[in-house]
Amino acid sequence: MDVLAALGSWSWLIAAAILLVIEVMAPGIFMLWLGFAALLVGLISLAVVMPAAWQGALFVLFAAAAFPFWWRYRGINVKPTDQPHLNRRADALVGRQFVLETAIGNGAGTIRVDDTVWRVFGPDLPAGSRVIVQRADGATLHVGPVG
């Protein structure tokens, strides 16, 4: 804490730089707003002398005020795509029919989709039965009998 007190306003500018570097290394837009909040507090504290508690309160205020900007930015940059299930492979399987590779016993079995074996949950059915994927829950598929 003595180091931070000795640095004064510069500690906010250093914190801003660190937060912005973290944002560059692990992009997600979250640290960007915290970095901007720290930068604003640092610039204001260079111009106006104020206690550390007020500086902390300003940082919290600016960080909270940045949240609506992040929320709006997040909504603006969502672009429609012709592949809505890209990176959500299980969701792309909903509605498709497959043949059970192993029987569903005690509610669990497997199906083969191309070169991948998927774990499925559903009513007890023998191996070789045709099933339809009703919903995806992470990497688990919930199936029902066809027909």
C-alpha positions as CSV (number, residue, x, y, z in Angstrom):
1,M,0.0,0.0,0.0
2,D,2.9,2.3,0.7
3,V,4.0,1.9,-2.9
4,L,0.6,2.8,-4.2
5,A,0.5,5.9,-2.0
6,A,3.9,6.9,-3.2
7,L,2.9,6.6,-6.8
8,G,-0.3,8.7,-6.3
9,S,-2.2,9.3,-9.5
10,W,0.2,7.2,-11.5
11,S,-1.0,4.0,-9.8
12,W,-4.3,4.4,-11.6
13,L,-2.6,4.9,-14.9
14,I,-0.4,1.8,-14.3
15,A,-3.5,-0.2,-13.3
16,A,-5.2,1.0,-16.5
17,A,-2.2,-0.1,-18.6
18,I,-2.2,-3.5,-16.9
19,L,-6.0,-4.0,-17.4
20,L,-5.7,-3.0,-21.1
21,V,-2.8,-5.4,-21.6
22,I,-4.9,-8.2,-20.0
23,E,-7.7,-7.3,-22.4
24,V,-5.3,-7.7,-25.4
25,M,-4.0,-11.0,-24.1
26,A,-7.4,-12.4,-23.2
27,P,-10.0,-10.5,-25.3
28,G,-13.5,-10.4,-24.0
29,I,-14.2,-6.7,-23.8
30,F,-14.6,-6.8,-20.0
31,M,-11.2,-5.6,-18.9
32,L,-11.3,-2.9,-21.6
33,W,-14.0,-1.0,-19.6
34,L,-12.2,-1.5,-16.3
35,G,-9.1,-0.2,-18.0
36,F,-10.9,2.9,-19.3
37,A,-12.4,3.5,-15.8
38,A,-8.9,3.4,-14.2
39,L,-7.6,5.6,-17.0
40,L,-10.3,8.2,-16.3
41,V,-9.6,8.2,-12.6
42,G,-5.9,8.5,-13.2
43,L,-6.4,11.5,-15.5
44,I,-8.8,13.2,-13.1
45,S,-6.6,12.6,-10.1
46,L,-3.6,14.2,-12.0
47,A,-5.7,17.3,-12.4
48,V,-7.6,17.3,-9.1
49,V,-6.1,16.3,-5.7
50,M,-8.5,14.0,-3.9
51,P,-8.3,11.3,-1.2
52,A,-7.8,7.7,-2.2
53,A,-11.3,6.8,-1.0
54,W,-12.8,9.2,-3.5
55,Q,-10.6,7.9,-6.2
56,G,-11.8,4.3,-5.4
57,A,-15.4,5.5,-5.5
58,L,-14.8,7.2,-8.8
59,F,-13.4,4.0,-10.2
60,V,-16.4,2.0,-9.1
61,L,-18.7,4.7,-10.5
62,F,-17.0,4.7,-13.9
63,A,-16.8,0.9,-14.0
64,A,-20.5,0.6,-13.3
65,A,-21.3,3.3,-15.8
66,A,-19.3,1.4,-18.5
67,F,-21.5,-1.6,-18.1
68,P,-24.4,-0.3,-20.3
69,F,-21.8,0.6,-23.0
70,W,-20.5,-2.9,-22.9
71,W,-24.0,-4.3,-23.1
72,R,-24.8,-2.2,-26.1
73,Y,-21.5,-3.0,-27.8
74,R,-22.1,-6.7,-27.3
75,G,-25.5,-6.4,-29.0
76,I,-24.3,-4.3,-31.9
77,N,-21.5,-6.7,-32.9
78,V,-23.6,-9.8,-33.2
79,K,-23.7,-10.6,-36.9
80,P,-26.1,-13.0,-38.5
81,T,-24.5,-16.1,-40.0
82,D,-25.3,-18.8,-42.4
83,Q,-23.9,-21.4,-39.9
84,P,-25.7,-20.7,-36.6
85,H,-24.6,-23.9,-35.1
86,L,-20.9,-23.5,-35.8
87,N,-19.0,-24.3,-32.5
88,R,-22.3,-25.8,-31.1
89,R,-22.2,-29.1,-32.9
90,A,-24.6,-30.8,-30.5
91,D,-27.3,-28.2,-31.3
92,A,-26.9,-28.9,-35.0
93,L,-27.9,-32.6,-34.4
94,V,-31.4,-31.7,-32.9
95,G,-34.1,-33.1,-35.2
96,R,-31.8,-35.6,-37.0
97,Q,-32.3,-39.4,-36.9
98,F,-29.6,-41.9,-36.0
99,V,-29.2,-45.6,-35.2
100,L,-28.3,-46.6,-31.7
101,E,-24.8,-48.0,-31.5
102,T,-25.3,-49.4,-28.0
103,A,-28.6,-50.1,-26.4
104,I,-30.1,-47.5,-24.1
105,G,-30.1,-49.2,-20.7
106,N,-31.0,-47.4,-17.5
107,G,-31.6,-44.3,-19.6
108,A,-28.1,-44.1,-21.3
109,G,-26.6,-45.4,-24.5
110,T,-24.5,-44.2,-27.5
111,I,-24.9,-43.2,-31.2
112,R,-22.3,-42.7,-33.8
113,V,-22.3,-39.5,-35.8
114,D,-19.7,-39.6,-38.6
115,D,-16.5,-40.4,-36.7
116,T,-17.7,-39.4,-33.2
117,V,-19.6,-41.4,-30.6
118,W,-22.1,-39.4,-28.6
119,R,-23.7,-40.3,-25.3
120,V,-27.5,-40.3,-25.4
121,F,-30.2,-40.4,-22.8
122,G,-33.7,-41.6,-23.4
123,P,-36.1,-44.5,-23.0
124,D,-34.6,-48.0,-22.9
125,L,-34.2,-49.2,-26.5
126,P,-32.2,-52.1,-28.1
127,A,-29.1,-51.4,-30.2
128,G,-29.9,-50.8,-33.8
129,S,-33.1,-48.8,-33.1
130,R,-33.7,-45.6,-34.9
131,V,-33.8,-42.6,-32.6
132,I,-34.4,-38.9,-33.2
133,V,-32.4,-36.2,-31.3
134,Q,-34.9,-34.2,-29.3
135,R,-32.6,-31.8,-27.5
136,A,-28.9,-31.2,-26.7
137,D,-27.6,-30.5,-23.3
138,G,-23.9,-29.7,-23.6
139,A,-22.3,-32.8,-25.0
140,T,-25.2,-35.0,-24.1
141,L,-28.1,-35.7,-26.5
142,H,-31.6,-36.6,-25.4
143,V,-33.3,-38.9,-27.9
144,G,-36.6,-40.6,-28.4
145,P,-37.8,-43.4,-30.6
146,V,-38.6,-42.6,-34.3
147,G,-42.2,-43.2,-35.1
